[in-house]
Amino acid sequence: MELPVLQNLTDKVDLLKSTVAEKSRDIQVTSARRDFGSFHSSNVQELLRAIQEWQVHIERQPLRFYDRELLPHLVFVTKRLAEFVGCSPTDLVLVPNVTMAMNCVVRSQDLRQGDTVFMLNVTYGAVKKLLKEVCENRGATLQEESLEFPLLEPSQIITKVEESLQPGTKLAVFDHIPSNAAFINPLSEIIDICHKRGTKVLIDGAHALGVMDLKVSSIGADYYTSNCHKWFCSPKGCAFLYVKQELQNCLQPLVISHGFGFGFSSEYIWTGLKDYSAFLALHTVLDFWESVGLERIRGYINDLVSQAVDLLVNRWKTGLLVPREMIGSMACVRLPECLFKYGYANYEQAEIIQNVLYSRYNIEVPVKALGGKLYVRISIHIYNELKQYQKLADAIEEMTQEEAR
């Protein structure tokens, strides 16, 4: 059953298309031109201005907007996003960020003493804390399995899950692209293993939207969430949560508001008075991606990743954390061994190098300690150029020479 105010909204959504176009006319991505590598696309500032235009429109008449306009707009943009990520709009809700979505799913699980939750050691730090806290409070067991780096092939992950996941495990949590290690997980195979053993699967896809050609309903996960404000370049405070239809009644939102008890969409669409403009600005973000083209953007990213990886590996005479076929828009490139003390790297050494790169060379890049080695995690988007990675290569070479003296 849906909240009564929403029952007729679907019929009104088509009427909103002309309204959104009218309101967004001044913020369409078709005016001021700027080069992003090989792209002649609109200035990113225009994407940022979309949220400000919505805020101005809302404040001109807040009562009219929140009482009469907001819910139809949210329904419309949810339909557009669902189509872009490949799922039914009734299976997707907008949330502020992946952290909140992960909390909603994990805290809704019926975990008891004797139950097990499964994760890998590359799970995002905040999610590890969430799983640990919930399992401890409910008497469940948290099973963490470690991957050994560097990885040689995706089958190592599949084998790890196959050998360590126990039948009847209540929930398994995986990153689509782990933030720390930056590789694409072989989701299809590991989700299949989990389902054959009666385990529900939650995927943290925070870094996937805008990098992967998502077809969420085809991935097979029971729950999937991704941020729009990372690679998809939306204003901050915008993400989505997908839940299989048969599991939606078992999910309880963190915020109980007017829609509670009236179905999945109603329970999440309104969580109280707040600034919803980040959700509404998705119209402009989707216009941008549809006008430039996902394949064109991904093609540019993939080409530049390949060039940057070749440059750094050859200049430093090192290697990668994972095979190239597992790399998306981020890559972990090993640093020269003379930069870490005593032959085994830790995060204290990583932090020192990261801070030197920032303070001395004005380079902001994460440095990771994985498998006893240090790696820089480079990121590539359409606003990046090869010369930026050449600057990084030069900086590390200079630091290496200083260390050798």
N, C-alpha and C positions, 0 to 999 in steps of 0.2 A: 504493500500500500504506500502511496506517495503522499507527501504533504499537500493538502488541498490547493494551496496557492500555486503549486507546481503542475497540477493536473493539466491545465490548458496551455502551459508555457511552450510545449513543443509546437503547437499550432501557430504560436506567435513568432517563433524563431526566424522563419523566413522573412517576416516583415522587418526584422532587425537588420538584415543585411544592408539595406539602403541607409538605415539610420547610422550604422557603424561606419559605412563608407563616407557619409556626410560629416560625421564627427572627426573622422580620421583624415579628411582630405588634406589638411595642412601638415600631416605627419607621415604621409606615404613616402616610401623609400624610392623616390623618383627624381629628387631635385639635386641638391648640391653634390657634385661628384668628387670622388677621391679614389686614388689608386690603393689597392691592397694587393701587393704582389702583382699578379696578372689580372686582378679583378678591377673592373671599373664600376664599383658598386657605391651605394649611397654612403655618406658619412655616418659612422657609427653614432655620432651625436644625435642623429635623427631618431635612432632606435631609443636612445635614452630620453629624448624629448617626449616620446609617446606617453610615458608614465606621468609626466608633468601636465600634459594636455588633459589627461583623464582627471587628475587631481583638481585642476582649475574648473573643469566642467562639474565635478561633484560638489565643490564648495560654493558654486553659484546658487545651487538650490539643493542642499543635502537631503531634505525631507522627500522631495520629489524623486530624487535619484534612488535613495535606499528603499523607499516604499513602492515605487512604481517601475524603476528601470533596471536595478541591479540584477535581480534574479534572471530575467530573460537574457541579459548580456552574458551572465555566467554560463547559462545553458548553451548559448550560441558558441562561446569560445571553447567550452568543453567539447562540443561536437566537432569543432575544427581541429582541436588538438588530438582527439581520439582518432580521427581519420588520418592524421599525419603519422601517428605512432602505431596504427594498425590494430585497433580494437573497437568494440562497441562503446558508445558514449555512456551507456548505462553501467559499464564496468570500470569507469575511470572517474576519479574525483580530483579536484585541485586542492593542494595543500601547500603550506609555506616553504617546506624544505623536506629533503629525504630523511633527515633525523626525526622529524615529527612522524612521517609515514612509518618508519621502522618502529618507532615507539608504539604507534597504533596497532600494528600487526603483532608485535612480540607480546605486548601487554594483554592482548585479546586471546592469546593462546591458553588453553585449559591445561596448564602444566602442573604436575603434581609430583610428589615424591616417587622416585622410580622412573620418571620420564627422562629422556635425554634430548638435548639440543646440540646440533653438530655445527662446527665452523672450522675454517682453515686459519692458519696463523697470519694470513695476509688480510684478514677482515679488518675493516676500518676501526680505528681506535675507539671512537665514541660508541660504535655498535658493540664492540667487545665489552665495554663497560655496561651497556644496557643489558646484554645477555647475561653477564655475570650477576648483575643486581637482581634481575627477575628470577634467575635460576636459584640463587641463594635464598631469596625470600620465599620461594615455593617448594624448596626441597628437591628441585630437579638437578640433573647432572649436566654440566657444560663440557662437551668433548671438543678439544682443540687439537687438530692435526697439523703438522708442520710440513711445508714444502721445502725441498732443498734447492738452493740456488748455486749457480745458474741453472735454469731449466733448459733441457735439450730438445724437448718436444711436448706438445699438449697431452700426449698419452700418459705422461708422468702424473698429471693432475687426476686424470680419469682413473688410473690405477690406484692412486692414493685413496680416492673416495670409495672405489669398489672394494678395497681391502679393509678399510677402517669403519665404514658406515654400518652400524648394526641394524638388523631388521627391527621395525617397530619404533625407530627413532622418531620423536614427535615432530621435530622441525629441523631443517637444514638451512643455513644462511650462507649465501655466496655473493661475492661482488662480481658484477659483470666485467668491470675493469677496476681491479684493486688500485686505490689511490697511491699506496705506498710502493707497490711493485710494478704497476702500469703495464699489465698485459691483458689480452682478451681471453677470458675464461671459456673453455669448451662447454658452454651451458647445455647444449642439447644432450650430450652424452651423460653428464653428471645429473641432470634433472631426471633423465630416464632411469638411472640407477636408483635414485631416491624414491621415485614413484613405485618402482617394482618392489621396494622394501617398505612400502606403506608410510613414507615420509613426505610431509608437505614441504614445499620449497619457497623461500623468500629470497628474492634477488635485489640487491642494492645496486641499482644502475645509475648512481649519481653522475658518473662520467660518460654515460652512453649516449644520451640524446644529443644529436648534432654530430656525433662521431660514427654511430652505427645506423644502418638503415633499419630502424626498429619495426618489427611486426610483433607487437607485444603478445597478442593472443596466440601467435604461432610458436612463441618461445617455449610455452608449456609450463611456465612457473605458476604456482598458485597465487603468489603475490609478486608484484614488480613495481618498483618506484624509481623515478629519475628526477633530477633537477633540471629545470628550464634555464636557470640562471648561471649555469656553467658554460658548456660548449654551445648551447643553443642561444646564448647571448641575450636572454630576457633580463628585465630588471630583477634585482635581488628580491627574494621572498616568493618564489614561484616554482612549484614542483607538481608532480602528479603521482597518484597511487592507483595501480590497477589491481583488482581483486576478482578472481573467478566468481562467476555468478552464484554457484552453489555454496560459497564460503562467506558471502557478504553478510548474511544474517548473523554470523558468528563474530563479526568484527564490531568492536565498540569504539567510537571516537573518543579522543582524549578530552574533548570539550563537549559537554552535554548542553544542547541549546534547543530551540523551538522545533527543529526537525527530528528530534530523537523519537524513535519508534515508528517513523514513517518511511523507512527504507534507506538504502545505502546513499543514494544521491542527496536526499533531503538532510541526512544527518551531517553531511560534510559541507554542503553548499553555503550554509550560514552558521558561523561560529560566534556571532556577536558583532557589535559595531567595531569596525577596524578599517584600515586602508586596503581596499581590494584592487587598487589601481595596477599593482604588479600583474594580477590575473588578467585584467582588462587589456593591458598593453600587449598581451600575447597576440592580439589581432595583428598588430604592426610587425611583430617578430615573425609570425607565420607568413605574412605578406612578403617579408624579406627573403625567407628561405624558399618560398615557392617561386619568387621572381628570379632569384639567382640560380636555384636548383641544388638540391641535396647532392646529387652525383657530381656536379661541377665543384662544389665546395669540398667534398670528400676527396675528389681527384687531386685538387691543389694540395690539400693537407698530406695525402699519401706521398705525393711526389716530393714535397719539401721534407717530410720525415726521412725518406730514403736518402736524400742529399745530405741532410744534417747528420744522420747516423754515419754515413760513409765518411764525412769530413772528420767527425770527432774520433771515430775508431781508428782511422788512418793516422791522424795527427798524434794521437796519444798512444797508438800501438796497443790498444786494449781490446775489449769485446763488449757484448751486450748481456743483459740479464736473462733474456729469453730469445728464442728464434724470431727472425723478422716477421714470419707469418702470424705471430701472436701480438704484433705491435699495431696500435691504432693511432691516436693523435699524440700519444706520449711514449717516450722511450727512456729506459734506464741504461746509460752508457758508463762503463766502469772507468774510474779514475786511475791514473798511474799509481802503482803500488808504493812508490817512494813517498806519497802524500799521507799514508797512514802508518802510524808508529807500530813497531813490534810485530808487523806482519799480519795483524788481525784488527779489523776496523770496528769501531763502536760509534754510538751516536754523539758522544762528546767530540770526537774528532770530526764527524760530519758537520756538527754545528759550527766548529771553528772555521772550517773551509767555507761553509755557506756564508758566514759573517764576513770573511775576508773578501769573497767575491762581491758582496754587496757594498762594503765600506770602501774598498780600494778601487774596484772596477765598475761600480754601479750596475752590477748584474744580480738579478734576483732569480735564483734557481734552487730548488730543493736538492739537498745532498742526502742520500740514503745509505744506511749501513745494512747490507743484506748479505747473508752467507759469509760474513767476515771480510767483505770487500766494501769499498765505497763507490757509489754510483751517483751521477747527476741525473735527475729526472727532467728531461727537456719536454716542453710542450709546444705544439705547433697549431696555429690557426691561420685564417686567411689574411690576418694583419701582420703576420711574421714574414721575414725574409732571411735568406741564407746568411747575409752579412752579420746578423745577430749571433748566429752560432759560430761564425768565424771569430767574433769577438770573444766568445766563451773559450774557444780553442786556444786563442792567443793567451788569455789570462791564465789558464791552467798550465800551459807550457812555461810561462814566466814563473809561476809558483813552483813548478817542478825544478826548473833551473836553480832557483834560490835554495831549494831544499838540498840540491846536490852539492852546493858550494860549502 
